Amino acid sequence: MDAIDDDDERAIRELTLERNRLAHELRKVVGSSYHHLDFEGLFPKLLALVAKIDRWWVVNVDIETDPELMDEEIDAASVVPGSQILLQVLAEVALGKDEKAWALYREFMANPASAQPS
């Protein structure tokens, strides 16, 4: 369905391997003998994949099946799913960028309707 490409599939494999390593070696993680976890490198990859798949779903399923939006000309690149906004805030908090997270939150709260299809 062209929701993801070969690069995305490679990223999914990489993320899955790291998830499995982390899950199956949790004792080593807690004991600090685990290899360095590249959270700051992996988490943005995960967010990008989720955003890409969410955007595809909104454009190809939600909009295409909504009678009020079917005839609308919508630029797929401008679609920002609500889940992506929440994940961005979580990422900023998880990576220790509190002020950036609050800025995203304040921007969303100033205009929450912009996150919903019109």
C-alpha positions in Angstrom: 0.0 0.0 0.0 3.1 2.2 -0.1 2.6 3.3 3.6 6.3 2.4 4.2 9.3 1.9 2.0 12.5 -0.2 2.2 14.3 2.3 4.5 11.4 2.2 6.9 11.5 -1.6 6.9 15.2 -1.5 7.8 14.4 1.0 10.6 11.7 -1.3 11.9 14.1 -4.2 11.9 16.7 -2.1 13.7 14.2 -0.9 16.3 12.8 -4.4 16.8 16.3 -5.9 17.4 17.0 -3.2 19.9 13.7 -3.7 21.6 14.3 -7.4 21.8 17.8 -6.9 23.2 16.5 -4.5 25.8 13.5 -6.7 26.8 15.5 -10.0 27.0 18.5 -8.5 28.7 16.6 -6.3 31.2 18.7 -7.7 34.1 21.9 -6.4 32.4 20.2 -3.0 31.7 19.3 -2.6 35.3 22.8 -3.8 36.4 24.5 -1.3 34.1 26.6 -4.0 32.2 24.4 -3.5 29.1 25.8 -1.9 26.0 25.0 1.7 25.5 21.4 2.3 24.5 21.1 5.0 21.8 17.8 6.3 23.0 18.3 9.7 21.5 19.1 8.1 18.1 16.4 5.4 18.1 13.4 7.2 19.6 13.3 9.9 16.8 13.3 7.0 14.3 10.4 5.4 16.0 8.5 8.7 16.1 9.2 9.3 12.4 7.8 5.8 11.5 4.7 6.3 13.7 4.1 9.7 12.2 4.5 8.4 8.6 2.1 5.5 9.2 -0.4 7.7 11.0 -0.3 10.3 8.2 -0.8 7.6 5.6 -3.8 6.3 7.6 -5.4 9.8 7.9 -4.9 10.6 4.2 -5.8 7.2 2.7 -8.5 6.0 5.1 -9.9 8.7 7.3 -10.2 11.4 4.7 -11.0 9.0 1.8 -14.0 7.6 3.8 -15.3 10.8 5.3 -18.1 12.1 3.0 -17.4 15.7 4.1 -13.7 15.5 3.1 -13.8 13.2 0.1 -13.9 16.0 -2.5 -11.5 18.3 -0.7 -8.0 18.9 -2.0 -5.7 18.0 0.9 -1.9 18.2 0.9 -0.7 15.0 2.6 2.5 16.7 3.8 0.5 19.2 5.8 -1.5 16.5 7.7 -0.4 16.3 11.3 -2.2 13.5 13.2 -3.0 14.3 16.8 -1.0 11.3 18.0 2.1 12.9 16.4 1.7 16.0 18.5 1.4 14.0 21.7 4.4 11.9 20.8 6.4 15.0 20.0 5.7 16.4 23.5 6.6 13.0 25.1 9.8 12.9 23.1 10.8 16.4 24.2 10.1 15.5 27.9 11.8 12.1 27.6 14.9 13.7 26.1 15.0 16.4 28.7 13.8 19.3 26.6 11.0 20.5 28.9 10.8 24.1 27.6 10.4 22.8 24.0 7.7 20.4 25.2 5.8 23.2 26.9 6.0 25.3 23.8 4.5 22.5 21.7 1.8 22.0 24.4 1.0 25.8 24.5 0.8 26.0 20.7 -1.6 23.0 20.6 -3.8 24.4 23.3 -3.9 27.8 21.6 -5.5 26.2 18.6 -6.6 22.6 19.3 -9.0 22.7 16.3 -6.0 22.8 13.9 -5.2 19.2 14.9 -8.6 18.1 13.8 -9.7 17.7 10.2 -12.0 20.5 9.2 
